[in-house]
Amino acid sequence: MKTKYLLLAVVGLGLSSCQKKFDPSSYAPALNIGGYTSAKQIAPSSLVAYWAFDGGLTDSISNTVGVNTGTSFAAGVKGQGLQGALNGYVVSNTPAAVQSLKSFTLTCWVNMPLNDKGIVGLIDVSKSSDFWGNLTLFFENGGDATTGKLVARTYSGVVNNGGDNFLKITSPWGKWTQIAYSYDQATSTFKVYVNGSKLGEKTVANLGALTFQNAGKMVFGTVHFQTTPSLTTSTGKQDWASYLTGKLDEVRIFNKALAPEEISALAKLEGRGK
């Protein structure tokens, strides 16, 4: 009798050791935000440029390759991202589809320390004949420990009639933040979003379709007059302008103004590594 019970115990031990540990996460539904499960599903036919910065400087849509000055790669919001540096930046030819934008949405992720060194350019589509670029996104100086001053500026045609958007971001330092900047030619309206939520908007009456000029180059990590040589013949380096010493990642440019729901879904999906 004792032998019988011993045999049963051994068999039971063998069965329990072969059982797979229960993992409740394997039964969780797949991530679905607004009907999307991946960032690449959002307006793919309107995506005209995309820099993942996952160990390279290539726009995966046009295959345009950027040229590095002093930057490197580090952990990004998805994979790797561009690690900026003082006097560091990346210059690229501006893809033809970006030069011919009439409406747009520009999205990117940034993780930077408190800005105390003058304006810090993130992305600039150069205008080689003017002081400011055609499409410029930068942090203004004058921020403090809890507030950043973001500027989204667009030129259209020969004068600055594209509108300036000066906005305050709460606690943007030392963490990943998604910024989206859009323009809709049908309504002549610019909008700026942070982490998928609209921060501000501005309508420029009768602006209509954009017209970028002399947009041969673009730069990541500073503004276009801080490169060596300067990307504009209008001026050279300014002592009140500086460089991104933080990180930049997942830069996308679309040829339309994305809907708020698309921008929100993009921020949430990329923020989860999707």
Summary of the structure (lengths in Angstrom):
residues: 274
radius of gyration: 23.7
end to end distance: 59.8
largest distance: 99.5
contacts: 903
relative contact order: 0.23
helix: 16%
strand: 37%
